Amino acid sequence: MELETERMKPSKLRISTKVALLFVGLILLQGAGILVSLTTVISRTQNEAFRTQMARTMMGIDAYLEAVLDEQTIQADLLSGQAKIIDYTDYGLQNLLRHQLSIYRHSLQMSSVAIYREPGGAPFARVGEDPEALGIPSERIEDAFRGEETFRLSSDARQAMLTAFAPIEREGVTIGVVGVGRRLDERFVDRLQSFTHTTIVLSVGEYAVAVDELDARTIRRLSEMTERERRLDGVGVIGDYVVGTVSMAGLGEPDARVYVLLDTSQERRLLSRYNMLSVSLTSLVIVLALLMALVFYRVTFNRPFQDLLSGVHKIAEGDFEHDVRAPSDDEFGELAWAFNRMRVNIVARERELLQLSLYNALILDNVPSGIITASLEREVTTFNSAATRILGIDGQSVVATELSESALPRGLLELIEEGLTRDRYENGQELRVTRNGGVVILSVTTSPLLSKEGEKIGTIGIFQDVTKVRQLEERLAVSKRLAALGEMAAGVAHQMRNPLGVMKVSAQMLRDDFDVNRNAENFHRITHMIVNEIDTLNLVIRNLLDFARPREAQMEPCSVRQVVESALENLPLDRYPELDIEFVGLDDVPPHPMDRTLMEQVVSNLTLNAMEASPPDAAVRIQAGMENGQLYIEVRDWGEGFSEPARGQIFNPFFTTKPKGTGLGLSIAHQIVEQHSGRIEVFSEPGEGAAFRVVL
């Protein structure tokens, strides 16, 4: 019993104590991190400052060396262009040339000046130091003779010299080369140090020169710097020096370098003192902050937290009437107020959700369309009363059941399945379902059911009973067909009555004592009239049959001219003796795949309409061509044209603007062109004629 009581005793190390210890640990860890970070940042900042200063110094040395090269190039070009230099070199006046070179050498402050008359030969005239003694390759002299600007950095164990060459020309012919040399000695290094305010060491092969005294270890480390150290960013560290390397290998000496040494010993001593001071001050601040944090925690956190925790436990147990109180007006007071507000809002939200649920159910029950929703788990979640009425299925037996086990019609079930599994939805899909032994026509629309965040959570299907609407539409379609049939019959009867009347009168004239020998001319006219009227009847009957029974197009390459000529043979051209027919571009287009018989009918119908619409003295133009890889055949007349309302109906069956006609010609042409996967374009303005363009 005592053991059980001992187990029930709460732990002496409360969570508040754990939080305090964790807080202390975090402060100590933060302090240590600050110290390490501060020291690291300061050290890296100082090193980056040294490296930045060194990079700028190296850029300045590069610029200085380029300026030296430019100056020496200008001096060489200046000497090569002097008239006396050119004359003395051309005439081989060696003594005069030496005297003149001596004058220029002193004025230009160069170490040596030499004139070469032959490529690869020794200097013809020279003053100052001998550049040949430093091993200038003959190839550089030959390059200078070819007019190529060139430099050469040459050295031995005692000296190094930078030489610039320039060709001496007379009337465009190179007669020699001048070489201007500058010694890279202590004076040159001293100018570099004055320019950069650093210590400079110049190394060319076995020759090295420095102005400031350096210890042997530093000089040895300079010579031992690896290629990798030189290749990275040109900056390294040797003892207290930050070392930068500027390569001069492009001047002919692979081992020629300028070493820049930046003494950082004084800065490093100052940095060490600063780090010690920072560590001391930071440690003092951490200790003070730790003591203040402990006092603050005990006074302002622990007691309000306990009161707040007690109230939260009561709310968690379901006591929503409990009012959480805090002894202070600080953040704990705001937190207590927030808990109380949350408690009130939860009670109000429960009431609102209950009312909203009832309201949504009321809306669904009063919507005239059937609504079904299914979740991603393939379970029916909504089935409103309209769905029950339309399908004749009890909603209680469908909701919360698997789709496959529900009593939904098969077609409707498949549409919802398509939305759930394949994300395929329908809009206005008609279904015929059986209800109480009869057939009901449904118009079904499905769509994804999305959450507030836009994620798919199911599929919704909305459907309506359109059985009566479809029945009315079918009756209306039958009425329209009967009206169209009556209109067509009237038009056909009108078209056939006139030719039959003419044929009857002509036959009566031939029957009543007609003497063929005495009236040969009238006999020919009457019989010709009978044949024309028979052709007219045949055309009407053919149009009617073609519209009622269109045949499938048989595609094969056809000549456009042959199609047009065959089409015109079937037209009564003798009725329009004063009307001309123009042909444009028929022979310029290649054979094109089409059904020749059907396309002849299209051209025949369009041409006949154009002839009937044109004035007697006008012309009908039939034009063909290729445009954007497509064949077009255009029939143009100069009649009255079409108004805007008429242009929108000219392809409707039985619509015509002529006093006689069935209105089937353009409808048949449009039908045939669609069989060819083409189109008919109409261009017309009232009073300016019309153009029908067939595009294949």
ABEGO torsion letter per residue (X at the ends): XAAAAAAABBBABBAAAAAAAAAAAAAAAAAAAAAAAAAAAAAAAAAAAAAAAAAAAAAAAAAAAAAAAAAAAAAAAAAAABAAAAAAAAAGBAAAAAAAAAAAAAAAGBABBBBBABBGBBBABBBEBBAAAAGBBAAAAAAAAAGBBBBBBBBBAABBBBBBBBBBBBGGBBAEBBBBBBBBBAAAAAAAAAAAGBBBBBBBEABBBBABBBBAAAAAAAAABBAAAAABAGBBBBEABBBBBBBAAAAGBAABBBBBBBBAAAAAAAAAAAAAAAAAAAAAAAAAAAAAAAAAAAAAAAAAAAAAAAAAAAAAAGBAABBBBBABABAAAAAAAAAAAAAAAAAAAAAAAAAAAAAAAAAAAABABBBBBBBAAGBBABBBAAAAAAAGBBAAAABGBBAAABABBAAAAAAAAAAAAAGBBBBGBBBBBBBGGBBBBBBBBBBBBBBAAGBBAEBBBBBBBAAAAAAAAAAAAAAAAAAAAAAAAAAAAAAAAAAAAAAAAAAAAAABGBBAAABAAAAAAAAAAAAAAAAAAAAAAAAAAAAABBBBBBBBBBBAAAAAAAAAAABBAAABAABBBBBBGAAABBBBBBBAAAAAAAAAAAAAAAAAABBAABBBBBBBBBBGGBBBBBBBBABAEBBAAAAAAAABBGBBABABEAGAAAAAAAAAAAAAGBBBBBBBBBGAEBBBBBBX
